[in-house]
Amino acid sequence: MAHEWGTKLAQQLQEQANPNTRWELVGVLEVYEVLEEHLGSGTELYSRFLSENDARRLHGGILPQHKRTPVRRSQKG
């Protein structure tokens, strides 16, 4: 049910989006019951900060690799 709802929402968003934007449901990671009957516009239901490794693990390694630039630290003399 969650996957069907998400796919329909992605299609609706795509219809309204800039032609250079693509909306695609990659997958449903978690589903939670929402006890509130009415939610206001912009209400945040859930959020979580992920490390890069956590994000890769959750998305099956499909995230692009980024080159890391070493940080040079100046020595105080």
C-alpha positions in Angstrom: 0.0 0.0 0.0 2.8 2.5 0.9 4.6 1.7 -2.3 1.5 2.3 -4.4 0.8 5.6 -2.6 4.4 6.7 -3.1 4.4 5.9 -6.8 1.1 7.9 -7.3 2.6 10.8 -5.4 5.8 10.7 -7.5 3.7 10.7 -10.7 1.7 13.7 -9.4 4.8 15.6 -8.5 6.4 14.8 -11.9 3.4 16.3 -13.7 3.9 19.6 -11.8 7.7 19.6 -11.9 10.1 21.5 -14.0 11.0 19.4 -17.2 14.6 19.1 -15.9 13.4 17.5 -12.7 12.6 13.8 -12.3 10.6 12.3 -9.4 11.0 8.6 -8.8 10.1 6.4 -5.8 13.2 4.4 -5.1 11.6 2.4 -2.2 9.8 2.4 1.1 12.2 2.1 4.0 9.9 2.4 7.0 6.2 2.9 7.7 4.8 4.5 10.8 1.3 5.0 12.0 0.3 8.6 12.3 -2.2 9.2 15.1 -3.2 12.8 14.2 -6.3 13.0 12.1 -5.4 16.3 10.5 -2.0 17.5 9.6 -1.1 21.1 8.6 0.8 21.9 5.4 4.5 21.5 5.9 4.2 19.4 9.1 7.3 17.3 9.5 6.4 13.7 10.5 9.8 12.1 10.7 13.4 13.0 10.0 16.7 11.4 10.6 20.3 12.5 9.9 22.3 9.8 8.2 26.0 9.3 7.7 27.2 8.8 4.2 27.8 5.1 4.9 24.2 4.7 6.4 22.7 6.3 3.3 24.7 4.0 1.0 23.6 0.9 3.0 19.9 2.0 3.0 20.0 2.6 -0.7 21.8 -0.5 -1.7 25.0 1.2 -2.7 23.4 3.2 -5.5 24.6 6.6 -4.3 27.5 8.0 -6.3 30.9 8.0 -4.8 32.4 11.4 -4.1 36.1 12.2 -4.1 37.2 13.6 -0.8 39.7 16.5 -0.9 42.3 16.3 1.8 42.2 19.2 4.2 45.6 20.9 4.6 46.1 22.4 8.0 48.6 25.2 8.5 51.2 24.8 11.2 51.5 27.6 13.6 55.1 28.6 14.1 
